[in-house]
Amino acid sequence: MLTDHVDPLLHALRWPRAAHVLPLHPAWAGSHDLCPLQIQWPWQAWPSPVWSAPTSTPSFSPPFCHQLLMTSPIPGVGLGTACFNTRAALLASLPNGAFQNALMISQLLPVLNHKSYVDLISPDCLTPRVMLEPAMVTPSQTEAPEVIQVTLTVPSVLPRYTHSIHVPAGSSLEDVLKKAKELRGFTYGTQATLSGPYLTSVMGKVVGEREFWQLIRAPDTPLLQGIADYRPQNGETIELRLVAW
Protein backbone atom coordinates (compact mmCIF):
# COMPACT_ATOMS: atom_id res chain seq x y z
CA MET A 1 0.00 0.00 0.00
CA LEU A 2 1.06 3.59 -0.60
CA THR A 3 0.95 4.30 3.13
CA ASP A 4 3.59 1.62 3.66
CA HIS A 5 5.98 3.82 1.68
CA VAL A 6 4.77 7.26 2.76
CA ASP A 7 4.76 6.62 6.51
CA PRO A 8 8.52 5.85 6.80
CA LEU A 9 9.28 8.89 4.63
CA LEU A 10 7.13 11.14 6.82
CA HIS A 11 8.77 9.67 9.91
CA ALA A 12 12.23 10.51 8.56
CA LEU A 13 11.07 14.05 7.79
CA ARG A 14 9.72 14.51 11.31
CA TRP A 15 13.11 13.43 12.65
CA PRO A 16 15.62 15.23 10.40
CA ARG A 17 18.62 13.90 12.28
CA ALA A 18 17.62 10.41 11.21
CA ALA A 19 18.22 11.43 7.61
CA HIS A 20 21.95 11.40 8.28
CA VAL A 21 21.98 7.75 9.30
CA LEU A 22 19.56 6.15 6.87
CA PRO A 23 20.57 2.49 6.51
CA LEU A 24 20.79 1.90 2.77
CA HIS A 25 19.62 -1.56 1.76
CA PRO A 26 22.80 -3.69 1.82
CA ALA A 27 22.09 -4.72 -1.69
CA TRP A 28 22.54 -1.02 -2.55
CA ALA A 29 25.20 -0.06 -0.08
CA GLY A 30 28.66 0.93 -1.16
CA SER A 31 27.99 3.71 -3.64
CA HIS A 32 28.31 7.05 -1.88
CA ASP A 33 26.89 8.78 -4.97
CA LEU A 34 23.57 6.99 -4.55
CA CYS A 35 22.82 8.20 -1.03
CA PRO A 36 25.28 10.89 0.13
CA LEU A 37 23.59 11.30 3.52
CA GLN A 38 24.53 7.77 4.46
CA ILE A 39 27.31 7.98 7.03
CA GLN A 40 28.02 4.28 7.38
CA TRP A 41 27.36 2.23 4.32
CA PRO A 42 25.74 -1.12 5.10
CA TRP A 43 25.15 -3.34 -0.79
CA GLN A 44 24.34 -6.00 -1.88
CA ALA A 45 21.44 -3.48 -3.49
CA TRP A 46 18.07 -3.80 -0.23
CA PRO A 47 14.37 -3.43 -0.76
CA SER A 48 12.10 -0.74 0.49
CA PRO A 49 11.39 0.80 3.90
CA VAL A 50 8.70 -1.84 4.26
CA TRP A 51 11.38 -4.52 4.57
CA SER A 52 13.34 -5.03 7.77
CA ALA A 53 16.71 -6.65 8.16
CA PRO A 54 17.21 -9.46 10.67
CA THR A 55 18.06 -6.76 13.20
CA SER A 56 14.65 -5.09 12.52
CA THR A 57 16.38 -2.00 11.10
CA PRO A 58 14.48 -0.63 8.05
CA SER A 59 16.59 -0.09 4.96
CA PHE A 60 16.22 2.17 1.94
CA SER A 61 16.91 1.84 -1.78
CA PRO A 62 18.72 4.62 -3.71
CA PRO A 63 15.49 5.93 -5.36
CA PHE A 64 13.73 6.09 -2.00
CA CYS A 65 16.78 7.70 -0.42
CA HIS A 66 16.65 10.37 -3.13
CA GLN A 67 12.99 11.01 -2.32
CA LEU A 68 14.03 11.76 1.23
CA LEU A 69 16.69 14.17 0.01
CA MET A 70 14.10 15.93 -2.17
CA THR A 71 11.63 16.44 0.66
CA SER A 72 13.96 16.94 3.62
CA PRO A 73 13.45 20.22 5.56
CA ILE A 74 17.13 20.30 6.54
CA PRO A 75 18.59 23.59 5.19
CA GLY A 76 22.00 24.02 3.60
CA VAL A 77 23.87 23.97 0.33
CA GLY A 78 25.32 20.56 1.14
CA LEU A 79 21.90 18.91 1.05
CA GLY A 80 21.11 20.48 -2.34
CA THR A 81 24.41 19.26 -3.74
CA ALA A 82 23.79 15.77 -2.36
CA CYS A 83 20.32 15.74 -3.93
CA PHE A 84 21.72 16.85 -7.30
CA ASN A 85 24.51 14.25 -7.25
CA THR A 86 22.13 11.48 -6.23
CA ARG A 87 19.71 12.25 -9.04
CA ALA A 88 22.59 12.43 -11.55
CA ALA A 89 23.86 9.01 -10.42
CA LEU A 90 20.38 7.48 -10.73
CA LEU A 91 19.85 8.92 -14.22
CA ALA A 92 23.30 7.78 -15.33
CA SER A 93 22.45 4.21 -14.34
CA LEU A 94 19.25 4.05 -16.43
CA PRO A 95 20.81 3.44 -19.89
CA ASN A 96 22.57 0.36 -18.49
CA GLY A 97 19.31 -1.13 -17.20
CA ALA A 98 20.41 -1.01 -13.57
CA PHE A 99 16.83 -1.05 -12.29
CA GLN A 100 14.90 -4.17 -13.30
CA ASN A 101 13.10 -4.89 -10.03
CA ALA A 102 9.46 -3.72 -10.05
CA LEU A 103 9.69 -2.31 -6.52
CA MET A 104 12.78 -0.23 -7.34
CA ILE A 105 11.13 1.07 -10.51
CA SER A 106 8.03 2.10 -8.57
CA GLN A 107 10.27 4.13 -6.24
CA LEU A 108 12.20 5.62 -9.17
CA LEU A 109 9.25 6.81 -11.29
CA PRO A 110 8.23 9.61 -8.87
CA VAL A 111 11.85 10.83 -8.83
CA LEU A 112 11.86 11.09 -12.65
CA ASN A 113 8.83 13.36 -12.30
CA HIS A 114 10.53 15.44 -9.56
CA LYS A 115 8.05 14.02 -7.07
CA SER A 116 8.08 11.83 -3.96
CA TYR A 117 5.52 9.52 -2.36
CA VAL A 118 4.51 12.46 -0.17
CA ASP A 119 3.29 14.30 -3.30
CA LEU A 120 1.13 11.31 -4.21
CA ILE A 121 -1.06 11.92 -1.16
CA SER A 122 -2.67 14.78 -3.14
CA PRO A 123 -1.81 14.08 -6.79
CA ASP A 124 -2.07 16.72 -9.53
CA CYS A 125 -3.49 14.73 -12.42
CA LEU A 126 -2.98 17.61 -14.90
CA THR A 127 0.79 17.86 -14.46
CA PRO A 128 2.74 16.54 -17.49
CA ARG A 129 4.34 13.19 -16.79
CA VAL A 130 7.82 11.97 -17.65
CA MET A 131 7.47 8.84 -19.76
CA LEU A 132 10.09 6.14 -20.04
CA GLU A 133 11.14 5.66 -23.66
CA PRO A 134 11.93 2.15 -24.94
CA ALA A 135 15.66 1.61 -25.13
CA MET A 136 17.08 1.59 -28.65
CA VAL A 137 18.89 -1.69 -29.19
CA THR A 138 21.76 -1.46 -31.65
CA PRO A 139 23.08 -4.71 -33.11
CA SER A 140 26.47 -5.64 -31.77
CA GLN A 141 29.36 -5.82 -34.21
CA THR A 142 30.61 -8.99 -32.55
CA GLU A 143 28.40 -11.72 -31.18
CA ALA A 144 28.68 -12.42 -27.46
CA PRO A 145 30.21 -15.79 -26.64
CA GLU A 146 27.72 -18.52 -25.85
CA VAL A 147 29.65 -19.33 -22.68
CA ILE A 148 31.39 -16.73 -20.53
CA GLN A 149 33.97 -17.02 -17.77
CA VAL A 150 33.44 -15.22 -14.46
CA THR A 151 35.97 -15.34 -11.64
CA LEU A 152 34.33 -15.54 -8.22
CA THR A 153 36.45 -14.63 -5.19
CA VAL A 154 35.75 -14.47 -1.46
CA PRO A 155 38.70 -12.89 0.43
CA SER A 156 36.76 -12.58 3.69
CA VAL A 157 37.12 -16.27 4.55
CA LEU A 158 40.09 -18.55 5.15
CA PRO A 159 41.24 -20.22 3.06
CA ARG A 160 40.38 -17.60 0.45
CA TYR A 161 38.01 -18.87 -2.24
CA THR A 162 38.83 -18.01 -5.87
CA HIS A 163 37.47 -19.97 -8.80
CA SER A 164 36.67 -19.42 -12.47
CA ILE A 165 33.06 -20.25 -13.29
CA HIS A 166 31.73 -20.89 -16.80
CA VAL A 167 28.08 -20.01 -17.42
CA PRO A 168 25.91 -19.19 -20.46
CA ALA A 169 26.09 -15.58 -21.66
CA GLY A 170 23.35 -13.50 -20.07
CA SER A 171 23.40 -15.46 -16.80
CA SER A 172 22.77 -13.57 -13.58
CA LEU A 173 25.22 -13.42 -10.70
CA GLU A 174 22.86 -15.75 -8.87
CA ASP A 175 23.34 -18.27 -11.69
CA VAL A 176 27.11 -17.94 -11.20
CA LEU A 177 26.73 -18.67 -7.48
CA LYS A 178 24.53 -21.69 -8.21
CA LYS A 179 27.07 -23.05 -10.69
CA ALA A 180 29.90 -22.54 -8.19
CA LYS A 181 27.87 -24.45 -5.61
CA GLU A 182 27.31 -27.31 -8.07
CA LEU A 183 31.07 -27.54 -8.63
CA ARG A 184 31.50 -28.02 -4.87
CA GLY A 185 33.77 -26.04 -2.58
CA PHE A 186 31.38 -23.05 -2.50
CA THR A 187 28.31 -22.49 -0.35
CA TYR A 188 25.95 -19.59 0.13
CA GLY A 189 22.54 -18.76 1.58
CA THR A 190 19.89 -16.20 0.71
CA GLN A 191 16.78 -14.65 2.18
CA ALA A 192 13.80 -13.76 -0.01
CA THR A 193 12.90 -10.05 -0.04
CA LEU A 194 10.66 -7.83 -2.17
CA SER A 195 13.78 -6.74 -4.04
CA GLY A 196 14.91 -10.27 -4.77
CA PRO A 197 17.22 -12.68 -2.92
CA TYR A 198 19.46 -11.09 -0.29
CA LEU A 199 22.80 -12.80 0.37
CA THR A 200 22.91 -13.85 4.03
CA SER A 201 25.84 -16.28 4.15
CA VAL A 202 28.89 -17.21 2.08
CA MET A 203 31.18 -20.17 2.72
CA GLY A 204 29.38 -20.80 6.01
CA LYS A 205 29.91 -17.23 7.26
CA VAL A 206 26.52 -15.80 8.26
CA VAL A 207 26.19 -12.02 8.43
CA GLY A 208 26.06 -10.68 11.97
CA GLU A 209 24.49 -7.53 13.31
CA ARG A 210 25.58 -4.49 11.24
CA GLU A 211 27.29 -6.72 8.65
CA PHE A 212 26.47 -7.52 5.02
CA TRP A 213 27.98 -9.23 2.01
CA GLN A 214 28.96 -6.51 -0.46
CA LEU A 215 29.04 -7.29 -4.19
CA ILE A 216 32.13 -5.85 -5.87
CA ARG A 217 33.19 -5.88 -9.52
CA ALA A 218 36.99 -5.94 -9.50
CA PRO A 219 38.95 -4.00 -8.75
CA ASP A 220 36.66 -1.98 -6.47
CA THR A 221 33.29 -1.08 -8.02
CA PRO A 222 30.17 -1.77 -5.88
CA LEU A 223 27.38 -3.29 -7.96
CA LEU A 224 24.12 -1.39 -8.43
CA GLN A 225 22.06 -4.58 -8.59
CA GLY A 226 21.48 -7.61 -6.43
CA ILE A 227 22.52 -11.16 -7.29
CA ALA A 228 19.33 -11.89 -9.26
CA ASP A 229 19.55 -8.78 -11.46
CA TYR A 230 23.27 -8.28 -12.17
CA ARG A 231 24.54 -9.90 -15.40
CA PRO A 232 28.32 -10.41 -15.31
CA GLN A 233 30.27 -9.90 -18.51
CA ASN A 234 32.85 -12.29 -19.91
CA GLY A 235 36.15 -12.06 -18.02
CA GLU A 236 34.80 -10.14 -15.02
CA THR A 237 35.93 -10.85 -11.46
CA ILE A 238 33.22 -10.60 -8.82
CA GLU A 239 34.23 -10.30 -5.18
CA LEU A 240 31.94 -11.12 -2.27
CA ARG A 241 33.22 -8.93 0.55
CA LEU A 242 32.04 -9.09 4.17
CA VAL A 243 31.62 -5.52 5.40
CA ALA A 244 30.74 -4.14 8.83
CA TRP A 245 28.95 -0.82 9.13
C-alpha positions as CSV (number, residue, x, y, z in Angstrom):
1,M,0.0,0.0,0.0
2,L,1.1,3.6,-0.6
3,T,1.0,4.3,3.1
4,D,3.6,1.6,3.7
5,H,6.0,3.8,1.7
6,V,4.8,7.3,2.8
7,D,4.8,6.6,6.5
8,P,8.5,5.8,6.8
9,L,9.3,8.9,4.6
10,L,7.1,11.1,6.8
11,H,8.8,9.7,9.9
12,A,12.2,10.5,8.6
13,L,11.1,14.0,7.8
14,R,9.7,14.5,11.3
15,W,13.1,13.4,12.7
16,P,15.6,15.2,10.4
17,R,18.6,13.9,12.3
18,A,17.6,10.4,11.2
19,A,18.2,11.4,7.6
20,H,22.0,11.4,8.3
21,V,22.0,7.7,9.3
22,L,19.6,6.2,6.9
23,P,20.6,2.5,6.5
24,L,20.8,1.9,2.8
25,H,19.6,-1.6,1.8
26,P,22.8,-3.7,1.8
27,A,22.1,-4.7,-1.7
28,W,22.5,-1.0,-2.5
29,A,25.2,-0.1,-0.1
30,G,28.7,0.9,-1.2
31,S,28.0,3.7,-3.6
32,H,28.3,7.1,-1.9
33,D,26.9,8.8,-5.0
34,L,23.6,7.0,-4.5
35,C,22.8,8.2,-1.0
36,P,25.3,10.9,0.1
37,L,23.6,11.3,3.5
38,Q,24.5,7.8,4.5
39,I,27.3,8.0,7.0
40,Q,28.0,4.3,7.4
41,W,27.4,2.2,4.3
42,P,25.7,-1.1,5.1
43,W,25.1,-3.3,-0.8
44,Q,24.3,-6.0,-1.9
45,A,21.4,-3.5,-3.5
46,W,18.1,-3.8,-0.2
47,P,14.4,-3.4,-0.8
48,S,12.1,-0.7,0.5
49,P,11.4,0.8,3.9
50,V,8.7,-1.8,4.3
51,W,11.4,-4.5,4.6
52,S,13.3,-5.0,7.8
53,A,16.7,-6.6,8.2
54,P,17.2,-9.5,10.7
55,T,18.1,-6.8,13.2
56,S,14.7,-5.1,12.5
57,T,16.4,-2.0,11.1
58,P,14.5,-0.6,8.1
59,S,16.6,-0.1,5.0
60,F,16.2,2.2,1.9
61,S,16.9,1.8,-1.8
62,P,18.7,4.6,-3.7
63,P,15.5,5.9,-5.4
64,F,13.7,6.1,-2.0
65,C,16.8,7.7,-0.4
66,H,16.6,10.4,-3.1
67,Q,13.0,11.0,-2.3
68,L,14.0,11.8,1.2
69,L,16.7,14.2,0.0
70,M,14.1,15.9,-2.2
71,T,11.6,16.4,0.7
72,S,14.0,16.9,3.6
73,P,13.4,20.2,5.6
74,I,17.1,20.3,6.5
75,P,18.6,23.6,5.2
76,G,22.0,24.0,3.6
77,V,23.9,24.0,0.3
78,G,25.3,20.6,1.1
79,L,21.9,18.9,1.0
80,G,21.1,20.5,-2.3
81,T,24.4,19.3,-3.7
82,A,23.8,15.8,-2.4
83,C,20.3,15.7,-3.9
84,F,21.7,16.8,-7.3
85,N,24.5,14.3,-7.3
86,T,22.1,11.5,-6.2
87,R,19.7,12.3,-9.0
88,A,22.6,12.4,-11.5
89,A,23.9,9.0,-10.4
90,L,20.4,7.5,-10.7
91,L,19.8,8.9,-14.2
92,A,23.3,7.8,-15.3
93,S,22.5,4.2,-14.3
94,L,19.2,4.1,-16.4
95,P,20.8,3.4,-19.9
96,N,22.6,0.4,-18.5
97,G,19.3,-1.1,-17.2
98,A,20.4,-1.0,-13.6
99,F,16.8,-1.0,-12.3
100,Q,14.9,-4.2,-13.3
101,N,13.1,-4.9,-10.0
102,A,9.5,-3.7,-10.1
103,L,9.7,-2.3,-6.5
104,M,12.8,-0.2,-7.3
105,I,11.1,1.1,-10.5
106,S,8.0,2.1,-8.6
107,Q,10.3,4.1,-6.2
108,L,12.2,5.6,-9.2
109,L,9.3,6.8,-11.3
110,P,8.2,9.6,-8.9
111,V,11.9,10.8,-8.8
112,L,11.9,11.1,-12.6
113,N,8.8,13.4,-12.3
114,H,10.5,15.4,-9.6
115,K,8.0,14.0,-7.1
116,S,8.1,11.8,-4.0
117,Y,5.5,9.5,-2.4
118,V,4.5,12.5,-0.2
119,D,3.3,14.3,-3.3
120,L,1.1,11.3,-4.2
121,I,-1.1,11.9,-1.2
122,S,-2.7,14.8,-3.1
123,P,-1.8,14.1,-6.8
124,D,-2.1,16.7,-9.5
125,C,-3.5,14.7,-12.4
126,L,-3.0,17.6,-14.9
127,T,0.8,17.9,-14.5
128,P,2.7,16.5,-17.5
129,R,4.3,13.2,-16.8
130,V,7.8,12.0,-17.7
131,M,7.5,8.8,-19.8
132,L,10.1,6.1,-20.0
133,E,11.1,5.7,-23.7
134,P,11.9,2.1,-24.9
135,A,15.7,1.6,-25.1
136,M,17.1,1.6,-28.7
137,V,18.9,-1.7,-29.2
138,T,21.8,-1.5,-31.7
139,P,23.1,-4.7,-33.1
140,S,26.5,-5.6,-31.8
141,Q,29.4,-5.8,-34.2
142,T,30.6,-9.0,-32.5
143,E,28.4,-11.7,-31.2
144,A,28.7,-12.4,-27.5
145,P,30.2,-15.8,-26.6
146,E,27.7,-18.5,-25.8
147,V,29.6,-19.3,-22.7
148,I,31.4,-16.7,-20.5
149,Q,34.0,-17.0,-17.8
150,V,33.4,-15.2,-14.5
151,T,36.0,-15.3,-11.6
152,L,34.3,-15.5,-8.2
153,T,36.4,-14.6,-5.2
154,V,35.7,-14.5,-1.5
155,P,38.7,-12.9,0.4
156,S,36.8,-12.6,3.7
157,V,37.1,-16.3,4.6
158,L,40.1,-18.6,5.1
159,P,41.2,-20.2,3.1
160,R,40.4,-17.6,0.4
161,Y,38.0,-18.9,-2.2
162,T,38.8,-18.0,-5.9
163,H,37.5,-20.0,-8.8
164,S,36.7,-19.4,-12.5
165,I,33.1,-20.3,-13.3
166,H,31.7,-20.9,-16.8
167,V,28.1,-20.0,-17.4
168,P,25.9,-19.2,-20.5
169,A,26.1,-15.6,-21.7
170,G,23.3,-13.5,-20.1
171,S,23.4,-15.5,-16.8
172,S,22.8,-13.6,-13.6
173,L,25.2,-13.4,-10.7
174,E,22.9,-15.7,-8.9
175,D,23.3,-18.3,-11.7
176,V,27.1,-17.9,-11.2
177,L,26.7,-18.7,-7.5
178,K,24.5,-21.7,-8.2
179,K,27.1,-23.0,-10.7
180,A,29.9,-22.5,-8.2
181,K,27.9,-24.5,-5.6
182,E,27.3,-27.3,-8.1
183,L,31.1,-27.5,-8.6
184,R,31.5,-28.0,-4.9
185,G,33.8,-26.0,-2.6
186,F,31.4,-23.1,-2.5
187,T,28.3,-22.5,-0.3
188,Y,25.9,-19.6,0.1
189,G,22.5,-18.8,1.6
190,T,19.9,-16.2,0.7
191,Q,16.8,-14.6,2.2
192,A,13.8,-13.8,0.0
193,T,12.9,-10.0,0.0
194,L,10.7,-7.8,-2.2
195,S,13.8,-6.7,-4.0
196,G,14.9,-10.3,-4.8
197,P,17.2,-12.7,-2.9
198,Y,19.5,-11.1,-0.3
199,L,22.8,-12.8,0.4
200,T,22.9,-13.9,4.0
201,S,25.8,-16.3,4.1
202,V,28.9,-17.2,2.1
203,M,31.2,-20.2,2.7
204,G,29.4,-20.8,6.0
205,K,29.9,-17.2,7.3
206,V,26.5,-15.8,8.3
207,V,26.2,-12.0,8.4
208,G,26.1,-10.7,12.0
209,E,24.5,-7.5,13.3
210,R,25.6,-4.5,11.2
211,E,27.3,-6.7,8.6
212,F,26.5,-7.5,5.0
213,W,28.0,-9.2,2.0
214,Q,29.0,-6.5,-0.5
215,L,29.0,-7.3,-4.2
216,I,32.1,-5.9,-5.9
217,R,33.2,-5.9,-9.5
218,A,37.0,-5.9,-9.5
219,P,38.9,-4.0,-8.8
220,D,36.7,-2.0,-6.5
221,T,33.3,-1.1,-8.0
222,P,30.2,-1.8,-5.9
223,L,27.4,-3.3,-8.0
224,L,24.1,-1.4,-8.4
225,Q,22.1,-4.6,-8.6
226,G,21.5,-7.6,-6.4
227,I,22.5,-11.2,-7.3
228,A,19.3,-11.9,-9.3
229,D,19.6,-8.8,-11.5
230,Y,23.3,-8.3,-12.2
231,R,24.5,-9.9,-15.4
232,P,28.3,-10.4,-15.3
233,Q,30.3,-9.9,-18.5
234,N,32.8,-12.3,-19.9
235,G,36.1,-12.1,-18.0
236,E,34.8,-10.1,-15.0
237,T,35.9,-10.8,-11.5
238,I,33.2,-10.6,-8.8
239,E,34.2,-10.3,-5.2
240,L,31.9,-11.1,-2.3
241,R,33.2,-8.9,0.6
242,L,32.0,-9.1,4.2
243,V,31.6,-5.5,5.4
244,A,30.7,-4.1,8.8
245,W,29.0,-0.8,9.1
